[in-house]
Amino acid sequence: MDITQLVAHLVVILFAFTMLITSAAVLVLAERKVAAFVQQRLGPNRVGPWGVLQPFADVLKLLFKEELRPRAADSFLFWLAPVLSATAAFAAFAVVPFGAETTFFGLLDEPVRLQAGDVNVAMLVIFAITSMGIYGIVLAGWSSNSKYSLLGGLRSSAQMISYELSYGLSLAAVIMLGNSLSLTDIVNQQAGAWWGVVPKWFLFLQPLGFLVYMIAGIAETNRAPFDFPEAEQELVAGYHTEYSSFSFAMFFLAEYINMVTVSAVAVNLFLGGWHLPGVPLWLGWAVWLAKVAALLFFYIWMRWTLPRYRYDQLMHFGWKYLLPAAVVNLLATAAFVLYVG
């Protein structure tokens, strides 16, 4: 790799990092605006025109707030928990491609992938790193030396482990269908259209797998109606009850980045990634962003539409309905690949 290629790759990495940080700020604003719309109120409208600068005001407020720590807390683990959650969130997105190869309008001799890390087993990397995020939540609950935080952390571990099984099985079905662990290869297999009309998206071959993945993804990111790690009406904000200032902000940064990662992986696995019939590849990044934005809007709309489940309903649904559906989908996919594909 020459110096030009290296610089171009560093630009892609910096762009991905900046995009994640910015997406968290934009999602905070979108969350509050959509919530206001659903509840027929104005929402943030004081900082900047239409309140667009409100997320930056929130960041400044959290930076200047005092950092509090319980006297009996484990100091190192209490500090490590939010760092671990945020690090896992950023690392998981590193292997997600967000566009086709590009020469930046002819500036480069060889094309560069729009991807921070080019890994041919990206699916395994994503699954492994996202599974590490639970440790940040469990450590936060345990190290706080608070019964409310501990309950939130324990409920989180049970929830995320339960739904990871369905999450992983839905991924395995797509891997089997695409015959690859590379996200780029799976996206490229969805280029074009059947009969010149229907996009060759795996969504049409895996409708049940897509449904299982999205439901499990909502549970994995602790979003309503599965937000039991927090459940503020029951647990005084759950695992991060004792956190304040920027440590508190890091947990929510991780949550929103995980939302972006789950949506981005769903777009690449089921919705054709940056491919859309009739749209040139050099505009693929815009197609990819539009698809991810649509799924993120769905995430936010869900939160302010559906009521929270009871915890027993959550576990009952995960083990008795979602997991069997994921197993049936995997077996059906295996039979299809073996006898038809």
Residue, then its C-alpha position, 0 to 999 in steps of 0.5 A: m500500500d503506497i502513501t496515497q492509499l494509506v492516506a485515503h484509508l485513514v480518511v475513510i476511518l476518520f469519516a466513519f468515526t466522525m459519522l458515528i459520533t455525529s449520528a449519536a447527536v443527530l439521533v438524540l435530537a431525532e428521538r426528542k423530536v419524534a417523541a414530541f410529534v407523537q405526543q403532540r408537543l413542541g420538543p426542543n426548540r430553544v438552542g439554535p433554529w428548531g432546536v438543532l443545536q440541542p444535542f451539542a448543548d447537552v454534551l457541554k452540560l454533561l462535560f461540565k457536570e460533576e463526576l460523582r462516584p459512590r463511596a463503596a463502589d469499585s473505582f476501577l470497574f466503575w470507570l471501566a464499565p462505560v469505557l468498555s461499552a463505548t469501545a465495543a460499540f465503536a469496534a463493532f462498526a469498524v468492519v461494516p462497509f458503507g459503500a462500494e469501492t471508490t477512487f474518490f473521483g479518479l484521485l486514486d490509482e486503485p480503489v479503496r473500500l468504504q470500510a474502516g477494517d477490511v475483514n473477510v470474516a466480518m460477521l464473526v467479528i461483529f457477533a463477537i464484539t457486540s457480545m462483549g458490550i454486555y460486560g460493560i452493563v453488568l460491570a456497571g451494575w455490580s461495581s456501583n454497589s447499589k441494589y438497583s444498579l445490580l438488578g438492572g445489570l442482572r436483568s440485562s445479562a439475562q435478556m441479552i444472552s437470551y436474545e443473542l441466540s435468536y440474533g445469531l441464528s438469523l445471522a447464520a441463515v444469511i451466511m448460509l444463503g450468501n455462502s460467505l462471512s464477508l459483508t461485502d460479498i453478501v452485499n454484492q450478491q444482492a446487486g441487480a433485480w429479478w425480472g428487472v423489477v424486484p431487487k435481489w435483496f435477501l429480505f425477499l428470501q429471508p422475511l422471517g430471518f429479517l423479522v427475527y433479526m430486527i426483534a432480537g436487535i431491539a432487545e440487544t440494544n436495550r430499546a423499548p419495548f425491551d428496555f429492561p436494563e434501565a426500566e426507570q419506572e421500576l429500577v431507578a434507571g437501572y445499571h447506570t443509576e449511580y453514574s453522572s457527567f460524561s460517564f453517564a453520557m458514554f452509556f447512551l453514546a454506546e446505545y445509539i451507536n449500537m442502534v446504528t450498527v444493528s441497522a447498518v448490518a440489517v441493511n447490508l444483510f437483508l436490504g441490498g446494502w448500497h445497491l438499488p436498481g437504477v442507481p449508479l454505484w458512486l451514489g451507493w453511499a447515499v442509498w446506504l445512508a437512506k436505508v439506515a436512516a429509515l431503520l433508525f426512524f423505525y427504532i425511534w417510532m417503536r419506542w414511542t408507540l409500544p408499551r414496555y413488556r413485563y419481564d416474564q413476557l419478554m423471556h417467554f417471547g424470546w425462548k418460546y416464540l422467537l428462538p423456535a422461529a429462528v431455528v425453523n428459519l435456519l433449517a428451512t434455509a439449509a434445506f433451500v440451499l441444499y436442494v434448490g440453491 
